[in-house]
Amino acid sequence: MRIGIIEDERNVREGIKLILELIDFENQVVFEAGSVQNGIKKLASTKIDILLLDISLGKQTGFELLEQIGEFQFQLIFITAFEQFALDAFKVNALNYLLKPLNPNELLKTLIRARELILQKNIVNENKNNSTTNGRILINTHQEQYIVDISEILFCKSDGAYTKINTKGRVILASKNLKYFQEILPENIFLRTHHSFLVNKYFILTIKGNFVYLEDNIKIPISIRRKPQILEDIRN
């Protein structure tokens, strides 16, 4: 993760860099700046993944910097001594609003979340540039992350607030609901056969009654209401 730091106090910048070293987060601080104008110049010339931004920057503010740069693609994290601007921070799509003195554990949690979002965005962009069957998705569980080829997913099954992702050879219990996967998986490949199932149509072998059958005699229900659309989607 390429990180930029915009903070007007040099000792605070050094403290942030020390914390980044201590928490052992995979990062590279690619620039630091102590003012709005210097920060704008650095942002214009340097690609970053994450920006750590102070509110008070001399006579100007971090909000003024954001107004001048316009739309941004990095993950924004405010680090400030002022509690009262939290709502304004989230209005400009900040990932988090951390108060000084900086808590290393809170920073680490926020950086891990930022990395997840960046990786997911990169994978989505990759999928857009590739054929849909060769794309990948990021799947989070409570303990691990998996990057899975879409072409390997047979079906997804709802499990309350979770989803069981059934691939060739393994089942992953994802910490997202089925609706989430319906939104990120290609709709021309994955069919919502039932309120509890999302099926890769390329693995459907036969349809009998109100069921589709996949490899290894896997039987997936089709709701009566959805069946006409499912048949049409498979024909196409």
C-alpha positions as CSV (number, residue, x, y, z in Angstrom):
1,M,0.0,0.0,0.0
2,R,1.4,3.4,-1.0
3,I,0.7,5.9,1.7
4,G,0.8,9.7,1.7
5,I,0.8,11.8,4.9
6,I,-0.4,15.4,5.0
7,E,0.2,16.8,8.5
8,D,1.6,20.2,9.4
9,E,3.5,19.1,12.5
10,R,6.8,17.4,11.7
11,N,7.0,15.5,15.0
12,V,3.5,14.1,14.4
13,R,4.5,12.9,10.8
14,E,7.5,11.2,12.3
15,G,5.3,9.6,15.0
16,I,2.8,8.3,12.3
17,K,5.7,6.8,10.3
18,L,7.1,5.1,13.4
19,I,3.6,3.6,14.2
20,L,3.4,2.3,10.6
21,E,6.7,0.5,11.1
22,L,5.7,-0.9,14.5
23,I,2.3,-2.3,13.4
24,D,4.1,-4.2,10.5
25,F,1.5,-3.2,7.9
26,E,2.8,-3.7,4.4
27,N,3.2,-0.1,3.3
28,Q,5.5,2.4,1.7
29,V,5.2,6.1,2.7
30,V,5.7,7.7,-0.7
31,F,5.3,11.3,0.3
32,E,4.7,13.6,3.3
33,A,3.6,17.2,3.2
34,G,3.1,19.9,5.8
35,S,0.7,22.2,4.0
36,V,-2.3,22.3,1.7
37,Q,-0.4,23.6,-1.3
38,N,2.5,21.2,-0.8
39,G,0.0,18.4,-0.4
40,I,-1.8,19.3,-3.6
41,K,1.5,19.2,-5.5
42,K,2.5,15.8,-4.1
43,L,-1.0,14.3,-4.9
44,A,-0.7,15.6,-8.4
45,S,2.6,13.9,-9.0
46,T,2.4,10.8,-6.9
47,K,0.1,7.8,-7.1
48,I,-1.1,6.6,-3.6
49,D,-3.5,4.1,-2.2
50,I,-4.2,5.7,1.1
51,L,-4.0,9.3,2.4
52,L,-3.6,10.1,6.1
53,L,-4.8,13.6,6.4
54,D,-4.9,16.1,9.3
55,I,-7.8,18.6,9.6
56,S,-5.8,21.6,10.8
57,L,-3.0,22.5,8.3
58,G,-1.7,25.9,9.3
59,K,-4.2,28.5,8.3
60,Q,-6.0,26.1,6.0
61,T,-7.8,22.7,6.5
62,G,-7.8,19.2,5.1
63,F,-11.3,19.9,3.8
64,E,-9.9,22.8,1.7
65,L,-7.3,20.5,0.2
66,L,-10.0,18.0,-0.8
67,E,-12.1,20.8,-2.4
68,Q,-9.2,21.8,-4.5
69,I,-8.2,18.3,-5.7
70,G,-11.8,17.3,-6.5
71,E,-12.6,13.6,-7.0
72,F,-10.1,11.2,-5.6
73,Q,-9.4,7.4,-5.9
74,F,-7.4,6.8,-2.7
75,Q,-8.8,5.7,0.6
76,L,-9.0,8.7,3.0
77,I,-8.3,8.4,6.7
78,F,-8.4,11.5,8.9
79,I,-6.0,11.8,11.8
80,T,-6.8,14.8,14.0
81,A,-7.1,16.3,17.4
82,F,-10.6,17.7,16.7
83,E,-13.6,15.6,17.5
84,Q,-16.2,18.0,16.1
85,F,-15.5,17.4,12.4
86,A,-16.2,13.7,12.2
87,L,-19.6,14.1,10.4
88,D,-18.0,16.4,7.8
89,A,-15.2,13.8,7.3
90,F,-17.7,11.1,6.5
91,K,-19.6,13.4,4.1
92,V,-16.4,13.5,2.0
93,N,-16.2,9.7,2.0
94,A,-13.5,9.3,4.6
95,L,-12.9,5.6,5.6
96,N,-12.3,6.6,9.2
97,Y,-11.8,9.5,11.6
98,L,-9.0,8.8,14.1
99,L,-8.2,11.0,17.0
100,K,-4.8,12.0,18.4
101,P,-3.0,10.6,20.2
102,L,-3.2,7.9,17.6
103,N,-4.1,4.4,18.7
104,P,-1.9,1.9,16.7
105,N,-4.5,-0.8,16.9
106,E,-7.2,1.4,15.5
107,L,-4.9,2.6,12.7
108,L,-4.0,-1.0,11.9
109,K,-7.7,-2.1,11.7
110,T,-8.5,0.9,9.4
111,L,-5.5,0.2,7.1
112,I,-6.6,-3.5,6.8
113,R,-10.1,-2.4,5.9
114,A,-8.6,0.1,3.3
115,R,-6.5,-2.7,1.8
116,E,-9.6,-4.9,1.5
117,L,-11.5,-2.2,-0.4
118,I,-8.5,-1.4,-2.7
119,L,-8.0,-5.1,-3.5
120,Q,-11.8,-5.6,-4.2
121,K,-11.8,-2.5,-6.4
122,N,-8.7,-3.8,-8.3
123,I,-10.4,-7.2,-8.9
124,V,-13.6,-5.6,-10.1
125,N,-11.7,-3.5,-12.5
126,E,-9.7,-6.5,-13.7
127,N,-13.0,-8.4,-14.2
128,K,-14.3,-5.5,-16.4
129,N,-11.2,-5.7,-18.6
130,N,-11.3,-9.5,-18.9
131,S,-14.0,-11.9,-20.2
132,T,-16.4,-12.5,-17.4
133,T,-15.6,-16.2,-17.0
134,N,-11.9,-15.4,-16.4
135,G,-12.5,-12.8,-13.7
136,R,-11.9,-13.2,-10.0
137,I,-13.5,-12.0,-6.8
138,L,-12.3,-11.4,-3.2
139,I,-14.1,-13.5,-0.6
140,N,-13.7,-12.5,3.1
141,T,-14.3,-15.0,5.9
142,H,-13.9,-14.2,9.6
143,Q,-10.3,-15.4,9.6
144,E,-9.0,-15.3,6.0
145,Q,-9.3,-13.8,2.5
146,Y,-9.6,-15.9,-0.7
147,I,-9.2,-14.7,-4.3
148,V,-11.3,-17.1,-6.3
149,D,-11.7,-17.6,-10.0
150,I,-15.3,-16.9,-11.0
151,S,-15.2,-19.9,-13.4
152,E,-14.5,-22.2,-10.4
153,I,-17.7,-21.3,-8.5
154,L,-20.5,-23.8,-9.0
155,F,-23.1,-22.2,-6.8
156,C,-23.6,-19.9,-3.8
157,K,-26.0,-20.8,-1.0
158,S,-27.5,-18.5,1.5
159,D,-26.7,-19.2,5.2
160,G,-28.4,-16.4,7.1
161,A,-26.1,-13.4,7.1
162,Y,-23.4,-15.5,5.5
163,T,-23.0,-17.3,2.1
164,K,-21.5,-20.7,1.4
165,I,-19.4,-20.4,-1.8
166,N,-19.2,-23.9,-3.4
167,T,-16.3,-24.2,-5.7
168,K,-14.6,-27.1,-7.4
169,G,-13.1,-28.9,-4.4
170,R,-14.0,-26.6,-1.4
171,V,-16.7,-24.7,0.3
172,I,-15.9,-21.2,1.7
173,L,-18.2,-19.6,4.3
174,A,-18.2,-15.9,3.3
175,S,-19.0,-13.2,5.7
176,K,-21.4,-11.5,3.3
177,N,-25.0,-12.3,2.4
178,L,-26.2,-13.8,-0.9
179,K,-27.5,-10.4,-2.2
180,Y,-23.9,-9.1,-2.0
181,F,-22.7,-11.9,-4.3
182,Q,-25.6,-11.5,-6.6
183,E,-24.5,-7.9,-7.1
184,I,-20.8,-8.5,-7.8
185,L,-21.0,-11.7,-9.8
186,P,-21.7,-11.5,-13.6
187,E,-25.5,-11.6,-14.0
188,N,-25.1,-13.3,-17.4
189,I,-23.5,-16.2,-15.7
190,F,-25.0,-16.6,-12.3
191,L,-28.7,-17.2,-12.0
192,R,-30.8,-16.7,-8.9
193,T,-32.8,-19.9,-9.2
194,H,-34.2,-19.6,-5.7
195,H,-34.1,-17.1,-2.8
196,S,-31.4,-19.2,-1.2
197,F,-29.3,-20.1,-4.3
198,L,-27.2,-18.4,-7.0
199,V,-26.0,-20.9,-9.7
200,N,-23.3,-20.8,-12.3
201,K,-25.3,-21.7,-15.4
202,Y,-22.3,-23.3,-17.1
203,F,-22.4,-26.1,-14.6
204,I,-26.1,-26.9,-15.1
205,L,-26.4,-30.4,-16.7
206,T,-30.1,-31.0,-16.6
207,I,-33.4,-29.5,-15.4
208,K,-36.0,-31.9,-14.0
209,G,-39.2,-30.5,-12.5
210,N,-38.4,-27.7,-10.2
211,F,-34.7,-28.6,-9.8
212,V,-31.5,-28.0,-11.7
213,Y,-28.8,-30.7,-11.5
214,L,-25.1,-29.9,-11.6
215,E,-22.0,-32.1,-11.6
216,D,-21.8,-34.9,-9.0
217,N,-25.6,-35.0,-8.9
218,I,-25.9,-31.7,-7.0
219,K,-29.5,-30.8,-6.8
220,I,-30.6,-27.1,-6.7
221,P,-34.2,-26.0,-6.3
222,I,-35.9,-23.6,-8.8
223,S,-38.7,-21.4,-7.4
224,I,-41.9,-21.7,-9.5
225,R,-42.0,-17.9,-9.9
226,R,-38.4,-17.8,-11.3
227,K,-38.5,-20.9,-13.5
228,P,-39.7,-19.2,-16.8
229,Q,-36.9,-16.6,-16.6
230,I,-34.3,-19.3,-15.6
231,L,-35.2,-21.3,-18.7
232,E,-35.0,-18.3,-20.9
233,D,-31.6,-17.3,-19.5
234,I,-30.2,-20.8,-20.0
235,R,-31.4,-20.8,-23.7
236,N,-29.6,-17.5,-24.2
